[in-house]
């Protein structure tokens, strides 16, 4: 990995910045492309930050022409499910069309390794609520569909070219590396734990639960929460796997266990040792009742061994980060 050069799109964002930190710490050379719409310059701890957008084909081509990238790691994308339902064009432009721009450059300039930030939303409602990589793909919102279309493009590009990829299907990413001052900076982020920590630190007055009548034990949605540092480790392992000649893979990133919205809020209240105001609201558009990863494959293929699976530890790291935000 030392002296290898990588393009990281969206590397100033929440997830991308943690991957940049992990790669920079082991000596990788990094070019970070980010339009800073949801990313922050202060999050980029290593490498050279280029402010720009994937829709700018001339900028993309100049980057590929001026640098000999050993791989591309693609995190730039829109992720808000309800917004995708209301504004699908934005998601097909930013998630799908811009990914195609990136893949065209990989093909033109001979970049053969690609890491893609995908999502568990490709599984849709997931009848059993537990998803493995061969589970039916039936996304129920434009966000999930726009990401699945990129997975299909990757598969087709790999079939047509000397090209390999790892698509990592994220479940619910949470937590922070507060010691490195990295976490979810965006005050408008829609992540449950981020919002709960904003309430816990007094930055918001109340916590809303969107839907309490789902077919789950307590009526609220269940998700598999993964600490962002464990997710970053998975990306480093996936990159090493490709550089060592590994073939294309689609891998779930999760812990094989889920927690309901109420359980997560209970964990936050346990950390701060006091209750806060919770308001029950109607369901949001495009939410699934339950999404939990079956992640045996990533553990086998990449020898991934997550270190931060405890929900209280995930919540505590997010809360400590939020406390330090001004």
C-alpha positions as CSV (number, residue, x, y, z in Angstrom):
1,X,0.0,0.0,0.0
2,X,2.9,2.3,0.7
3,X,3.6,4.6,-2.3
4,X,0.5,3.5,-4.1
5,X,-1.7,6.3,-5.4
6,X,-5.5,6.4,-5.1
7,X,-8.3,8.7,-6.1
8,X,-10.9,9.1,-3.4
9,X,-14.1,10.7,-4.4
10,X,-16.2,12.2,-1.6
11,X,-13.1,11.9,0.7
12,X,-14.1,15.0,2.7
13,X,-17.4,13.4,3.8
14,X,-18.2,11.4,6.9
15,X,-17.3,8.0,5.6
16,X,-14.7,9.0,3.0
17,X,-12.7,11.0,5.5
18,X,-12.3,8.0,7.8
19,X,-11.0,5.9,4.9
20,X,-8.6,8.7,4.0
21,X,-7.3,8.7,7.5
22,X,-6.7,5.0,7.5
23,X,-5.0,4.9,4.1
24,X,-2.9,8.0,4.8
25,X,-1.7,6.4,8.1
26,X,-0.2,3.5,6.1
27,X,1.6,5.7,3.6
28,X,-0.8,5.8,0.6
29,X,-0.7,8.7,-1.8
30,X,-4.1,10.3,-2.0
31,X,-5.9,12.7,-4.3
32,X,-9.3,13.6,-2.8
33,X,-12.0,14.9,-5.1
34,X,-15.0,16.5,-3.3
35,X,-17.4,19.3,-4.1
36,X,-17.8,20.0,-0.3
37,X,-21.6,20.0,-0.6
38,X,-21.7,17.7,2.5
39,X,-18.0,17.3,3.1
40,X,-15.6,19.5,5.1
41,X,-12.1,20.5,4.3
42,X,-11.0,20.0,7.9
43,X,-12.0,16.4,7.7
44,X,-9.2,15.6,5.2
45,X,-6.2,14.6,7.3
46,X,-4.0,13.2,4.5
47,X,-3.5,13.8,0.8
48,X,-4.3,16.6,-1.6
49,X,-7.9,17.9,-1.7
50,X,-9.3,19.0,-5.1
51,X,-12.6,20.9,-4.9
52,X,-14.7,19.7,-7.9
53,X,-17.6,17.6,-9.0
54,X,-17.8,14.3,-10.8
55,X,-20.1,15.9,-13.4
56,X,-17.1,17.9,-14.6
57,X,-15.7,15.5,-17.2
58,X,-12.8,17.7,-18.2
59,X,-11.6,18.0,-14.5
60,X,-11.9,14.2,-14.2
61,X,-9.9,13.5,-17.3
62,X,-7.2,15.9,-16.2
63,X,-6.9,14.2,-12.9
64,X,-6.6,10.8,-14.5
65,X,-4.1,12.1,-17.1
66,X,-1.9,13.8,-14.5
67,X,-1.9,11.0,-12.0
68,X,-1.3,7.3,-12.4
69,X,-4.0,5.9,-10.0
70,X,-3.6,2.4,-8.8
71,X,-7.3,2.4,-7.7
72,X,-10.3,4.5,-7.3
73,X,-12.4,4.6,-4.1
74,X,-15.8,6.1,-4.8
75,X,-17.8,7.6,-1.9
76,X,-19.3,10.7,-3.6
77,X,-23.1,10.3,-3.6
78,X,-26.4,11.4,-2.2
79,X,-27.9,9.3,0.6
80,X,-31.1,10.7,2.0
81,X,-33.9,8.2,1.3
82,X,-37.0,10.5,1.6
83,X,-35.3,13.2,-0.5
84,X,-34.6,10.5,-3.2
85,X,-38.3,9.8,-3.3
86,X,-39.2,13.5,-3.8
87,X,-36.3,14.3,-6.1
88,X,-35.3,11.2,-8.0
89,X,-33.6,13.1,-10.8
90,X,-30.9,14.3,-8.3
91,X,-30.1,10.8,-7.3
92,X,-29.9,9.4,-10.8
93,X,-27.6,12.3,-11.8
94,X,-25.4,12.3,-8.8
95,X,-25.3,8.6,-7.9
96,X,-25.6,6.9,-11.3
97,X,-24.6,9.3,-14.1
98,X,-21.6,10.7,-12.2
99,X,-20.5,7.1,-11.4
100,X,-20.6,6.4,-15.1
101,X,-18.3,9.4,-15.7
102,X,-15.9,8.0,-13.3
103,X,-16.0,4.5,-14.9
104,X,-15.4,6.0,-18.3
105,X,-12.2,7.6,-17.0
106,X,-11.1,4.3,-15.4
107,X,-11.6,2.6,-18.8
108,X,-9.9,5.3,-20.8
109,X,-6.8,5.6,-18.5
110,X,-6.4,1.9,-17.6
111,X,-7.3,2.0,-13.9
112,X,-8.2,-1.6,-13.1
113,X,-9.2,-1.5,-9.4
114,X,-12.4,0.1,-8.0
115,X,-14.0,0.3,-4.6
116,X,-17.6,1.3,-4.5
117,X,-19.7,2.6,-1.6
118,X,-23.0,0.8,-2.1
119,X,-25.9,0.3,0.3
120,X,-28.2,-2.2,2.0
121,X,-31.0,-0.3,0.4
122,X,-30.5,-2.4,-2.7
123,X,-32.3,-5.2,-0.8
124,X,-35.5,-3.2,-0.4
125,X,-38.1,-4.6,2.1
126,X,-36.1,-7.9,2.5
127,X,-38.9,-10.3,3.5
128,X,-36.9,-11.9,6.4
129,X,-35.2,-8.7,7.3
130,X,-31.8,-10.4,7.2
131,X,-29.9,-10.0,4.0
132,X,-27.0,-12.0,2.4
133,X,-25.3,-11.1,-0.8
134,X,-27.5,-13.5,-2.8
135,X,-30.8,-12.1,-1.3
136,X,-33.2,-10.7,-3.9
137,X,-32.5,-7.2,-5.0
138,X,-35.6,-5.1,-5.0
139,X,-34.9,-1.5,-3.8
140,X,-38.0,0.5,-2.9
141,X,-36.7,4.0,-3.4
142,X,-34.6,5.9,-6.0
143,X,-31.6,6.0,-3.6
144,X,-31.4,2.2,-3.6
145,X,-32.1,1.9,-7.3
146,X,-29.5,4.5,-8.2
147,X,-26.9,2.6,-6.3
148,X,-27.9,-0.8,-7.7
149,X,-27.6,0.6,-11.2
150,X,-24.0,1.4,-10.4
151,X,-23.4,-2.2,-9.2
152,X,-24.8,-3.4,-12.5
153,X,-22.5,-1.0,-14.4
154,X,-19.5,-2.3,-12.5
155,X,-20.4,-5.8,-13.3
156,X,-20.6,-5.0,-17.0
157,X,-17.4,-3.0,-17.1
158,X,-15.6,-5.8,-15.3
159,X,-16.9,-8.3,-17.9
160,X,-15.8,-6.1,-20.8
161,X,-12.4,-5.0,-19.5
162,X,-9.4,-6.0,-17.4
163,X,-11.1,-4.5,-14.4
164,X,-12.0,-5.6,-10.9
165,X,-14.1,-4.1,-8.1
166,X,-15.4,-4.5,-4.6
167,X,-18.9,-3.1,-4.0
168,X,-19.4,-2.8,-0.2
169,X,-23.0,-2.7,0.8
170,X,-23.2,-0.6,3.9
171,X,-25.8,-1.0,6.6
172,X,-26.2,1.9,9.1
173,X,-22.8,3.6,9.6
174,X,-22.4,5.4,12.9
175,X,-19.9,6.5,15.5
176,X,-16.8,8.6,15.2
177,X,-13.1,8.7,15.7
178,X,-13.4,11.7,18.1
179,X,-9.6,11.4,19.1
180,X,-8.7,12.3,15.5
181,X,-11.5,14.9,15.5
182,X,-13.3,13.0,12.8
183,X,-17.0,12.3,12.7
184,X,-20.3,13.5,11.3
185,X,-19.8,17.3,11.0
186,X,-22.9,17.9,8.9
187,X,-25.6,19.4,11.3
188,X,-28.3,18.4,8.8
189,X,-27.3,14.7,8.6
190,X,-30.2,12.3,8.8
191,X,-28.4,9.5,10.7
192,X,-30.4,8.4,13.7
193,X,-27.4,8.3,16.2
194,X,-26.2,11.7,15.0
195,X,-29.6,13.3,15.5
196,X,-30.0,11.6,18.9
197,X,-26.6,13.0,20.0
198,X,-27.7,16.5,18.9
199,X,-30.6,16.2,21.2
200,X,-28.5,14.7,24.0
201,X,-26.1,17.7,23.8
202,X,-28.9,20.2,23.8
203,X,-28.5,21.3,20.1
204,X,-32.0,20.1,19.3
205,X,-35.0,20.1,21.5
206,X,-36.6,16.7,20.7
207,X,-36.1,13.4,19.0
208,X,-38.7,12.2,16.4
209,X,-39.4,8.5,15.8
210,X,-40.7,8.0,12.3
211,X,-43.2,5.1,12.5
212,X,-44.1,3.1,15.6
213,X,-46.4,0.6,13.9
214,X,-43.9,-1.6,12.0
215,X,-44.0,-5.4,12.3
216,X,-41.1,-5.4,14.8
217,X,-41.0,-6.2,18.5
218,X,-41.4,-2.6,19.6
219,X,-43.0,-1.2,16.4
220,X,-39.9,0.8,15.3
221,X,-37.5,0.1,12.5
222,X,-34.5,-2.3,13.1
223,X,-31.1,-1.6,11.6
224,X,-27.6,-3.1,11.7
225,X,-25.3,-0.3,13.0
226,X,-21.6,-0.5,12.1
227,X,-18.9,1.7,13.5
228,X,-17.3,3.9,10.9
229,X,-13.8,2.8,11.9
230,X,-14.7,-0.9,11.3
231,X,-16.1,0.1,8.0
232,X,-12.8,1.9,7.1
233,X,-10.9,-1.2,8.0
234,X,-13.0,-3.1,5.6
235,X,-12.2,-0.7,2.8
236,X,-8.4,-1.0,3.4
237,X,-8.7,-4.8,3.4
238,X,-10.8,-4.6,0.2
239,X,-8.2,-2.5,-1.5
240,X,-5.4,-4.8,-0.5
241,X,-7.4,-7.7,-1.8
242,X,-7.8,-6.1,-5.2
243,X,-4.1,-5.0,-5.4
244,X,-3.1,-8.6,-4.7
245,X,-5.1,-9.7,-7.7
246,X,-8.5,-10.5,-6.1
247,X,-11.5,-10.8,-8.3
248,X,-14.7,-8.7,-8.2
249,X,-16.8,-9.1,-5.1
250,X,-20.0,-7.7,-3.6
251,X,-19.8,-7.7,0.2
252,X,-22.2,-6.8,3.0
253,X,-20.7,-4.5,5.8
254,X,-22.5,-5.1,9.0
255,X,-22.4,-7.0,12.3
256,X,-25.2,-9.6,11.8
257,X,-27.3,-8.0,14.5
258,X,-29.9,-5.2,14.6
259,X,-31.2,-2.7,17.0
260,X,-34.6,-0.9,16.9
261,X,-34.9,2.9,17.0
262,X,-36.1,2.7,20.5
263,X,-33.2,0.5,21.6
264,X,-30.7,3.0,20.0
265,X,-32.4,6.0,21.8
266,X,-32.3,4.0,25.0
267,X,-28.5,3.5,24.6
268,X,-28.0,7.3,24.1
269,X,-30.1,8.0,27.2
270,X,-28.0,5.4,29.1
271,X,-24.8,7.2,28.0
272,X,-26.0,10.6,29.2
273,X,-27.8,9.1,32.2
274,X,-31.0,11.1,31.6
275,X,-34.1,11.0,29.3
276,X,-34.9,13.4,26.6
277,X,-38.0,14.4,24.7
278,X,-39.2,11.8,22.1
279,X,-42.0,12.6,19.7
280,X,-43.7,9.8,17.7
281,X,-44.4,10.7,14.1
282,X,-45.8,9.0,11.0
283,X,-43.6,6.7,8.8
284,X,-41.1,8.3,6.4
285,X,-41.2,7.5,2.7
286,X,-39.1,4.6,1.6
287,X,-38.1,3.1,4.9
288,X,-37.9,-0.7,5.4
289,X,-39.0,-2.3,8.7
290,X,-35.8,-4.3,9.2
291,X,-32.4,-4.5,7.5
292,X,-29.7,-6.6,9.1
293,X,-26.6,-7.9,7.5
294,X,-25.5,-11.4,7.1
295,X,-21.8,-10.7,6.8
296,X,-20.0,-14.1,6.8
297,X,-18.7,-13.5,3.3
298,X,-16.7,-10.4,4.1
299,X,-15.2,-12.0,7.1
300,X,-14.1,-15.0,4.9
301,X,-13.0,-13.2,1.8
302,X,-11.2,-10.2,3.5
303,X,-10.5,-11.8,6.9
304,X,-12.3,-8.8,8.3
305,X,-12.5,-8.7,12.1
306,X,-14.5,-5.8,13.4
307,X,-13.4,-4.3,16.7
308,X,-16.2,-2.0,17.7
309,X,-19.4,-4.0,17.6
310,X,-20.9,-2.9,21.0
311,X,-23.8,-0.5,20.5
312,X,-22.9,1.5,23.6
313,X,-19.3,2.0,22.3
314,X,-20.7,3.2,19.0
315,X,-23.1,5.7,20.6
316,X,-20.4,6.9,23.1
317,X,-18.0,7.7,20.4
318,X,-20.6,9.7,18.5
319,X,-21.7,11.5,21.6
320,X,-18.2,12.5,22.6
321,X,-17.6,13.8,19.1
322,X,-20.8,15.8,19.2
323,X,-19.9,17.3,22.6
324,X,-16.7,18.7,21.1
325,X,-18.4,20.3,18.1
326,X,-18.8,24.0,18.3
